[in-house]
Amino acid sequence: MMQPVLRVDTTDASAVEGRVVLDWSKVLWTGGMLAASLVLGPLLFSWQAFLVFLLLTYTTMLIGHSVGMHRMMIHRTFSCPKWLERSLIYAGLLVGVAEPCGIIKIHDLRDWAQRQSHCHDFFSHRRGFWRDLTWQLFYRFEFERPPRVKIEPGLTGDPWVRFMECTWRLHQLLLALPLYYAGGLPWVVWGICVRVAVSTIGHWTITYLCHNPGPGRWRVEGAAVQASNLPLLGILSHGECWHNNHHAFPESARIGLEEGQTDPAWRVIQLLQRLGLARKVGIPRPNDQRDDLIDVSEVA
């Protein structure tokens, strides 16, 4: 039975003590993409460019972020050949949120903080939507007593991953070249700037909504943050909206666990499994063998 991946060393760490500080690398990167989108997007709009934006946004978020970075790389819910692993990570890198090891640190620190009895509002998303979105887009959290994130040597020791860490923003330029050749500046603006801005904002919007009160069958005992399921958003969020399930069973490659919970990323993983490209696909641990999980529906 597959177990959740644990990378955070919590010795003498605090999920509460620290401060939110402006991160100029985020300001320049995310702010630059957003500014270019707002200024150039309307000026260079065309329906062809808009369709390119829709296709690239959904594909990179589905294949790269949800399947590649989140379920494969971060949670290790399935394994695949090295060439496919690198391809999925690369597609996730093109989303434009963060580099491979960087997004592992962002995710695992947040996940660890939310599972403590108390955590800072930066991780719990308890502030209003606009404050929280501003924090996630342009700020970072500086711990007074930080935990350590120990990423697997298979990633940190991979020369290809190390190269992606240093150059991840530059790969938008490589994608911009064929876009410019095929459709000129409108395709570049909508396929790069608008896509990265919308993908980043969309990522943190789903994160905010999923970590505020809402429906969900499961309660993780002792955790400061209880995730929610978001009905009707399965296709749009690639299945990530069933976050109450995900907090209960992070080892599962399938997040939409119940009937009617649409999970496009799981369908992709199923296809890879049928093709013999996805192995060791994780399933939920039996909840009756858990002492940290409460089925709220049974209690009610």
Residue, then its C-alpha position, 0 to 999 in steps of 0.5 A: m500500500m502506497q504511503p504519503v511522501l514526507r519531505v519536511d523535517t519539523t524539528d523545532a519548527s513553527a507554522v505560525e511564527g514568521r512574516v509575509v514579505l514582498d518577493w521581488s522575483k514574483v513581482l517582476w515575473t507575475g506582475g510583468m505577465l499580468a501587466a503585459s496581459l492587461v495592456l497588450g491582450p486587448l490590443l492584440f486580441s484575435w479569436q485565433a490567439f484566444l483559441v491558442f490561449l485556451l488550448l495551451t492553458y488547459t493542456t499545460m495545467l492538465i498534463g503538466h501541473s495536475v498530472g506531472m507536477h502535482r500527482m507524479m512529482i510532488h505526491r509520487t502517486f505513480s511512476c513512469p519512464k524517465w523520458l516521460e517523467r521529464s516531459l510531464i515536468y517540463a509541461g508543468l514548468l511551462v505553466g509558469v508558476a514555479e520551477p520543479c523543486g521550487i513548487i515542491k517546497i511551496h506545496d510541501l511547506r503549505d501542506w505541512a503547515q495546514r496539518q499542524s494544530h495552528c498555522h499562519d493565515f498565509f497558509s490557511h487562506r483565512r484572509g479575504f480573497w483579494r488579500d490572499l491572492t495578492w499574498q500568493l502572487f507577490y509575497r513569500f513567507e519568512f519563517e522564524r523557525p523554518p522546517r527543512v524540506k528534503i527533496e529526493p536525490g533523484l530530483t536534486g541530483d538530476p542534471w536535467v532538473r538542476f538545469m530547469e531550476c536555473t532556466w525555467r522562466l527562459h523556456q517561455l521564450l522557446l515556446a514563444l518562437p513557434l507561436y510567433y512564427a505561426g501567429g505573430l505577436p497576438w499568439v505570443v501575447w495570448g499564448i505566453c503572457v495571458r496564459v501564464a497570468v491566468s494559469t497562476i491566478g487560477h491556480w491560487t484561486i482554486t487553492y483559496l476556495c479549496h481551503n476554505p469551509g465547504p462540502g467534504r466527507w473527510r476530516v483530518e484530525g488535528a489539522a488546522v485546515q480542512a479542505s473542501n470539495l468544489p462541485l461543478l468545477g471538476i473539468l475546469s480544475h482538472g479534478e483538483c477541486w475535490h480537495n477534501n478527498h485529496h487531503a484525506f488520501p494524498e497517496s491516491a492518483r485519483i482525487g475524484l473518488e466518488e460517483g459524479q466527481t469528474d477527474p480529467a487528470w485521473r483519466v490521463i493517468q488511466l490512459l498512461q497505465r493502459l499503455g504501460l507507461a504509468r506504474k505503481v499507481g497509488i490508491p487510497r489507504p483503507n480509512d478504517q485503518r487510519d487513526d487520523l481520519i474521520d468520516v463526517s458522513e458516518v458521524a452525522 
